[in-house]
Amino acid sequence: MINFNKYILFVREVCNYRKWKKDWSCGGCYIHLEASEFIEAVRGKGDPVEELGDVLFTVLAVADYYDVDPTEALNKNIAKHKRLLRKDGFIQ
């Protein structure tokens, strides 16, 4: 199991070493690029697992830059979808 906090430290180290910018402008472009490469891989033009790793790496790098806690983000997302499923009567 991946520990987000340890992984983010690794992401930060790599980005700092490579001098990759993670602000909204550069980081946003990186996220867009990596998401597009993931979609292309799913369509058979690459390795989807590798590309998904790049998407996650990039999103976490930008989240780290803006001090957004990924665990909190995932917990909020789970709560949101549970609320929607309850509203639709799918779960209690």
C-alpha positions in Angstrom: 0.0 0.0 0.0 1.3 3.4 -0.9 1.7 6.0 1.8 0.6 9.4 0.3 2.8 11.4 2.6 5.9 9.4 1.8 5.1 9.4 -1.9 4.5 13.2 -1.9 8.0 13.6 -0.4 9.4 11.6 -3.2 7.4 13.6 -5.8 8.7 16.8 -4.3 12.3 15.6 -4.4 12.0 14.6 -8.1 10.4 17.9 -9.0 12.9 19.9 -7.2 15.8 18.0 -8.6 14.4 18.3 -12.2 13.4 22.0 -11.5 9.9 21.3 -12.7 7.5 24.2 -12.1 4.2 23.2 -10.4 2.3 26.5 -10.5 -1.2 26.6 -12.0 0.2 27.5 -15.5 3.0 24.9 -15.8 1.4 22.3 -13.5 -2.0 22.7 -15.3 -0.3 22.0 -18.7 1.5 19.0 -17.2 -1.7 17.6 -15.9 -3.4 18.1 -19.2 -0.6 16.5 -21.1 -0.3 13.5 -18.8 -4.1 12.9 -18.9 -4.1 13.1 -22.7 -1.2 10.5 -22.8 -3.2 8.3 -20.4 -6.2 8.4 -22.7 -4.0 7.6 -25.7 -2.6 4.7 -23.9 -6.0 3.3 -23.0 -6.8 3.5 -26.7 -3.8 1.2 -27.4 -1.0 3.7 -28.0 1.1 3.1 -24.9 1.1 1.6 -21.4 -2.0 2.7 -19.5 -0.4 1.7 -16.1 2.7 3.8 -16.7 0.7 6.8 -18.0 -1.7 6.6 -15.0 1.3 6.7 -12.8 2.4 9.9 -14.6 -1.0 11.4 -14.1 -1.0 10.7 -10.4 2.5 11.9 -10.0 1.7 15.2 -11.7 -1.6 15.8 -9.9 0.1 15.1 -6.6 3.0 17.4 -7.5 0.6 20.3 -8.2 -1.5 19.5 -5.1 1.7 19.6 -3.0 2.7 22.9 -4.5 -0.7 24.4 -3.4 -0.7 22.5 -0.1 -3.8 20.5 -0.9 -4.0 17.3 1.1 -4.8 14.3 -1.2 -6.1 12.2 1.6 -8.6 15.0 2.5 -9.5 15.3 -1.2 -10.2 11.6 -1.5 -12.2 11.5 1.7 -14.3 14.5 0.4 -14.8 12.8 -2.9 -15.9 9.5 -1.3 -18.4 11.5 0.9 -19.7 13.3 -2.2 -20.3 10.2 -4.1 -21.9 8.4 -1.2 -24.3 11.4 -0.8 -25.2 11.2 -4.5 -25.7 7.4 -4.3 -28.0 7.9 -1.2 -29.9 10.6 -3.1 -30.4 8.2 -6.0 -31.5 5.5 -3.6 -28.6 3.2 -4.5 -27.3 3.0 -0.9 -28.8 3.7 2.5 
